[in-house]
Amino acid sequence: MSEPDAYKNPQCASCAFLPREKVLNVLSHVAQLLSSQAGAEPALSSVLESLEQELGMERGTVLLLSPDRSELRVGALSDPLLPEQETVRYRKGEGIVGKVLETGEPAIIPRISEEPEFGDRIHHRRESGGDQLSFVCVPIRVGNEVIGTLSADFQQSDSLADAQQVLSIVASMVASEIKVRREEQQAREVLEAENLRLRNEVADRFRPENIIGNSHAMKLVYERIHQVAASDTTVLIRGESGTGKELAASAIHYNGPRAKQPFVKVNCAALSETLIESELFGHEKGSFTGAFKDRVGRIEEAEGGTLFLDEIGEFSLAVQIMLLRVIQEREFQRVGSNRVRKANVRIIAATNRDLEAALAQGLFRQDFYYRINVFPIVLPPLRDRKDDLLQLADHLVRRYGRKLDKPIHRISTMAINMMQSYHWPGNVRELENCIEYAVLLSTDGVIHGHDLPPTLQTPDANKEPMSGSLQSRIDVLEKDAIIDALKRTSGNVTAASRDLGITARMVRYKIEKLGIEYRKLFNRSKKKSVPVKGDVPT
């Protein structure tokens, strides 16, 4: 490889600022730094530090193009990056570095103080009395594309043309380093995206279609359902009333090998003591008064499938003894018959009672408890899975909107706040009744706070947060208006800005300033990516 033209110049070789031997040593050192720290964050800072120490440059700075290619951001400094420096931006054509980015041509400023377009946003030279320095900036290219700039300050006695030549050589070496870093970043993003896709795929596979919710607590439930569904293991589903125990039992059945066989549900709390034996085991004709014909019990109805015993904690001790044989031996007898019948069924039980307390009180048999508590699944109450509340509410709004023939477009922010602040003692069942009530009352296609049932109309829940300073009241109104506009446009910032009559940039600024949880509201990924048009930059 031939030497750069600058090194063939005898004047350059003899000048005080850039003696040839010293320059070659510095370039060799830069090459070693970049090769030893390839892809590492400190690599560029080490290069700038070396240039400052060996060649007397000052305030070496690398600016890199943002992912959306609209502006330059600080990529590296020789000194630690300060918070105010992290926020500095230069758009194409803005200031000296912006013009270098736009034109792809190097720039030499003999005296900073005499250049009106010099921005001085990063180092604030004029404040520290350093505005008499010279400034050199060169483009950083990868192929034909300018991806950033390399710049430094020099004393006015230095040979600025030679300085530009050296910086250009270093910039070409830095470009290779940045290319490696970007390729690694892209590979990392591809792996992260693939990992996220696989995780979502697994989560979707674990999540039964009949259950709504993506909270951490529910994902654990889906995993437990997935683990046990393919077997014939007896399952005990525990949870408060209204948490969806029957849905979980259905998910286990319909995701298992017995899915095409009967799924028979028995509400144990609804059966009287005198009827429960006949209901479960069936009876023979004439076995008792009123037994005019043979009757098939629920166990026989579930032959080959699943028997779901809901509220099993309501069984008496006598019935527990009868069921113990079914669970343990898979055998039973009809009332009034001596014939032993085989029961090819899977048992899934559910209860909202504290069985351990019932054991201590002698109301529940210990042997029966251990027979049904083989694989327990605990369903969390709605108050412990508030992350799922909005998703559940939207699902129920669509369901009852279709059922009642009343199209509902959205739920207002005030109504959401009221639901979020409520403790939901009746869990999902209470939420279901609440949404049906609100859909009935809605008159404009929106669920408002005043449409919700009286139980949610507490002073703390529906009170307008209008106390405080004028600015705090304005912030509350702005936040609600922006959230409602984003909901109407499915999270599209550009469309929301048109709806509100302001710019998309202002909407993004307000989202950050007012603490609007955009990602959570619209299920946006947290990984860094190139912003989509109309979306909030990540």
Backbone hydrogen bonds, N-H to C=O, Kabsch-Sander energy under -0.5 kcal/mol:
donor,donor_aa,acceptor,acceptor_aa,energy
7,Y,4,P,-1.4
8,K,4,P,-0.6
8,K,5,D,-1.1
9,N,5,D,-0.5
9,N,6,A,-0.6
13,A,9,N,-2.2
14,S,10,P,-1.3
15,C,11,Q,-1.0
15,C,12,C,-0.5
20,R,13,A,-0.9
23,V,19,P,-2.3
24,L,20,R,-2.4
25,N,21,E,-2.1
26,V,22,K,-2.3
27,L,23,V,-2.7
28,S,24,L,-2.3
29,H,25,N,-2.2
30,V,26,V,-2.6
31,A,27,L,-2.4
32,Q,28,S,-2.1
33,L,29,H,-2.4
34,L,30,V,-2.5
35,S,31,A,-2.2
36,S,32,Q,-2.4
37,Q,33,L,-1.8
38,A,35,S,-0.6
40,A,37,Q,-2.4
43,A,40,A,-1.1
44,L,41,E,-0.6
45,S,41,E,-0.6
46,S,42,P,-2.4
47,V,43,A,-1.8
48,L,44,L,-2.3
49,E,45,S,-2.3
50,S,46,S,-2.0
51,L,47,V,-2.2
52,E,48,L,-2.1
53,Q,49,E,-2.2
54,E,50,S,-2.5
55,L,51,L,-2.1
56,G,52,E,-1.0
57,M,51,L,-1.1
58,E,153,D,-2.2
61,T,151,S,-2.5
62,V,76,A,-2.5
63,L,61,T,-0.5
63,L,149,T,-2.3
64,L,73,R,-2.9
65,L,147,I,-3.0
66,S,71,E,-2.7
69,R,66,S,-2.2
72,L,90,Y,-3.9
73,R,64,L,-2.7
74,V,88,V,-0.6
75,G,62,V,-3.3
76,A,62,V,-1.8
78,S,60,G,-1.0
85,Q,82,L,-0.7
86,E,82,L,-1.6
87,T,83,P,-0.9
88,V,85,Q,-1.1
90,Y,72,L,-1.7
92,K,70,S,-0.8
93,G,98,G,-2.3
94,E,91,R,-2.4
95,G,93,G,-0.6
98,G,94,E,-1.3
99,K,95,G,-1.5
100,V,96,I,-2.2
101,L,97,V,-2.1
102,E,98,G,-2.0
103,T,99,K,-3.1
104,G,100,V,-2.4
107,A,137,C,-3.0
109,I,135,F,-3.5
112,I,133,L,-2.8
113,S,131,D,-1.9
114,E,111,R,-1.3
115,E,112,I,-1.8
118,F,115,E,-1.3
119,G,117,E,-0.5
128,S,124,H,-0.9
128,S,125,R,-0.7
129,G,126,R,-0.7
130,G,125,R,-2.9
133,L,130,G,-1.1
134,S,154,F,-3.1
135,F,109,I,-2.6
136,V,152,A,-2.3
137,C,107,A,-2.6
138,V,150,L,-2.8
140,I,148,G,-2.9
141,R,139,P,-0.6
142,V,145,E,-2.6
145,E,142,V,-1.6
147,I,140,I,-2.7
147,I,145,E,-0.6
148,G,140,I,-1.0
149,T,63,L,-2.5
150,L,138,V,-2.7
151,S,61,T,-2.4
152,A,136,V,-1.9
153,D,58,E,-3.7
154,F,134,S,-2.1
158,D,155,Q,-2.0
160,L,158,D,-1.1
163,A,159,S,-2.1
164,Q,160,L,-2.3
165,Q,161,A,-1.8
166,V,162,D,-2.3
167,L,163,A,-2.6
168,S,164,Q,-2.1
169,I,165,Q,-1.9
170,V,166,V,-2.5
171,A,167,L,-2.8
172,S,168,S,-1.8
173,M,169,I,-1.6
174,V,170,V,-2.9
175,A,171,A,-2.3
176,S,172,S,-1.1
177,E,173,M,-1.4
178,I,174,V,-2.8
179,K,175,A,-2.5
180,V,176,S,-2.3
181,R,177,E,-2.5
182,R,178,I,-2.9
183,E,179,K,-2.4
184,E,180,V,-2.4
185,Q,181,R,-2.4
186,Q,182,R,-2.9
187,A,183,E,-2.6
188,R,184,E,-2.6
189,E,185,Q,-2.6
190,V,186,Q,-2.5
191,L,187,A,-2.3
192,E,188,R,-2.7
193,A,189,E,-2.8
194,E,190,V,-2.6
195,N,191,L,-2.8
196,L,192,E,-2.7
197,R,193,A,-2.6
198,L,194,E,-2.7
199,R,195,N,-2.5
200,N,196,L,-2.7
201,E,197,R,-2.5
202,V,198,L,-2.7
203,A,199,R,-2.8
204,D,200,N,-3.0
205,R,201,E,-2.1
206,F,202,V,-2.6
207,R,203,A,-2.5
211,I,208,P,-1.3
219,K,215,S,-2.2
220,L,216,H,-1.6
221,V,217,A,-1.2
222,Y,218,M,-2.6
223,E,219,K,-2.1
224,R,220,L,-2.0
225,I,221,V,-2.5
226,H,222,Y,-2.6
227,Q,223,E,-2.2
228,V,224,R,-1.6
229,A,225,I,-2.1
230,A,226,H,-0.6
231,S,228,V,-1.4
235,V,347,I,-1.6
236,L,375,F,-1.4
237,I,235,V,-0.5
237,I,349,A,-3.1
238,R,236,L,-0.6
238,R,377,I,-3.0
239,G,351,T,-1.3
243,T,240,E,-1.5
248,A,244,G,-2.0
249,A,245,K,-2.2
250,S,246,E,-2.4
251,A,247,L,-2.4
252,I,248,A,-2.1
253,H,249,A,-2.2
254,Y,250,S,-3.0
255,N,251,A,-1.0
256,G,253,H,-1.5
259,A,256,G,-1.4
261,Q,258,R,-2.0
264,V,262,P,-0.5
264,V,306,T,-2.5
266,V,308,F,-2.8
268,C,266,V,-1.1
268,C,310,D,-2.3
270,A,267,N,-1.2
271,L,268,C,-0.9
275,L,272,S,-0.6
276,I,272,S,-1.8
277,E,273,E,-0.5
279,E,275,L,-2.8
280,L,276,I,-2.3
281,F,277,E,-2.7
282,G,278,S,-2.0
283,H,295,R,-1.3
284,E,335,V,-2.5
286,G,291,A,-3.1
287,S,284,E,-1.9
291,A,288,F,-2.4
292,F,290,G,-1.6
295,R,283,H,-2.8
297,G,281,F,-0.5
298,R,279,E,-2.4
299,I,280,L,-2.2
301,E,297,G,-2.0
302,A,298,R,-1.7
303,E,300,E,-1.6
304,G,344,N,-3.1
305,G,302,A,-3.1
306,T,262,P,-2.5
307,L,346,R,-3.3
308,F,264,V,-3.3
308,F,306,T,-0.6
309,L,307,L,-0.7
309,L,348,I,-2.7
310,D,266,V,-2.6
310,D,308,F,-0.9
312,I,309,L,-0.6
312,I,350,A,-2.6
314,E,311,E,-1.9
315,F,312,I,-1.6
320,Q,316,S,-2.1
321,I,317,L,-1.8
322,M,318,A,-1.6
323,L,319,V,-2.7
324,L,320,Q,-1.8
325,R,321,I,-0.9
325,R,322,M,-0.5
326,V,322,M,-0.9
327,I,323,L,-2.7
328,Q,324,L,-2.5
329,E,325,R,-2.8
330,R,325,R,-0.8
330,R,326,V,-1.1
331,E,325,R,-0.8
332,F,341,R,-2.0
335,V,282,G,-2.8
337,S,334,R,-1.8
341,R,332,F,-3.1
341,R,339,R,-0.5
343,A,330,R,-2.9
344,N,342,K,-0.6
345,V,343,A,-1.5
346,R,305,G,-2.0
348,I,307,L,-2.5
348,I,346,R,-0.5
349,A,235,V,-3.1
350,A,309,L,-2.1
351,T,237,I,-2.0
355,L,353,R,-1.3
358,A,354,D,-2.0
359,L,355,L,-2.4
360,A,356,E,-1.9
361,Q,357,A,-1.6
362,G,359,L,-1.2
363,L,358,A,-2.5
364,F,358,A,-0.9
369,Y,365,R,-2.1
370,Y,366,Q,-2.1
371,R,367,D,-1.2
372,I,368,F,-1.8
373,N,369,Y,-1.9
374,V,372,I,-0.7
375,F,234,T,-0.9
377,I,236,L,-2.4
379,L,238,R,-3.2
379,L,377,I,-0.6
384,D,381,P,-1.6
385,R,382,L,-1.6
388,D,385,R,-1.9
389,L,386,K,-1.3
390,L,386,K,-0.5
392,L,388,D,-2.8
393,A,389,L,-2.8
394,D,390,L,-2.6
395,H,391,Q,-2.1
396,L,392,L,-2.6
397,V,393,A,-2.6
398,R,394,D,-2.1
399,R,395,H,-2.1
400,Y,396,L,-2.8
401,G,397,V,-2.1
402,R,398,R,-2.0
403,K,399,R,-2.3
404,L,400,Y,-2.5
405,D,402,R,-0.6
406,K,401,G,-2.4
409,H,407,P,-0.5
409,H,445,G,-3.2
410,R,445,G,-1.1
412,S,447,I,-2.8
416,I,412,S,-2.1
417,N,413,T,-2.6
418,M,414,M,-2.1
419,M,415,A,-2.2
420,Q,416,I,-2.6
421,S,417,N,-1.7
422,Y,418,M,-0.8
427,N,424,W,-1.3
428,V,242,G,-1.0
429,R,242,G,-1.0
429,R,426,G,-0.7
430,E,426,G,-1.1
431,L,427,N,-2.0
432,E,428,V,-2.6
433,N,429,R,-2.0
434,C,430,E,-2.5
435,I,431,L,-2.6
436,E,432,E,-2.1
437,Y,433,N,-2.3
438,A,434,C,-2.3
439,V,435,I,-2.7
440,L,436,E,-1.9
441,L,437,Y,-1.6
442,S,438,A,-1.8
447,I,410,R,-2.2
448,H,446,V,-0.9
451,D,448,H,-1.3
452,L,449,G,-1.2
456,L,453,P,-1.6
457,Q,454,P,-1.2
458,T,456,L,-1.6
462,N,458,T,-2.4
463,K,459,P,-0.7
466,M,464,E,-2.6
473,R,469,S,-1.8
474,I,470,L,-2.3
475,D,471,Q,-2.6
476,V,472,S,-1.8
477,L,473,R,-2.0
478,E,474,I,-2.8
479,K,475,D,-2.7
480,D,476,V,-2.3
481,A,477,L,-2.3
482,I,478,E,-2.6
483,I,479,K,-2.5
484,D,480,D,-2.4
485,A,481,A,-2.1
486,L,482,I,-2.5
487,K,483,I,-2.2
488,R,484,D,-2.1
489,T,485,A,-1.3
490,S,487,K,-1.4
491,G,486,L,-3.6
492,N,489,T,-1.5
493,V,491,G,-0.7
493,V,534,G,-3.0
494,T,534,G,-0.6
496,A,492,N,-2.2
497,S,493,V,-2.5
498,R,494,T,-1.7
499,D,495,A,-2.0
500,L,496,A,-2.1
501,G,497,S,-1.4
502,I,497,S,-2.0
507,V,503,T,-1.7
508,R,504,A,-2.4
509,Y,505,R,-2.2
510,K,506,M,-2.5
511,I,507,V,-2.3
512,E,508,R,-1.8
513,K,509,Y,-2.8
514,L,510,K,-2.9
515,G,512,E,-0.6
516,I,511,I,-1.8
518,Y,516,I,-2.3
521,L,517,E,-2.3
522,F,518,Y,-2.2
523,N,519,R,-0.8
524,R,519,R,-1.4
535,D,532,V,-2.8
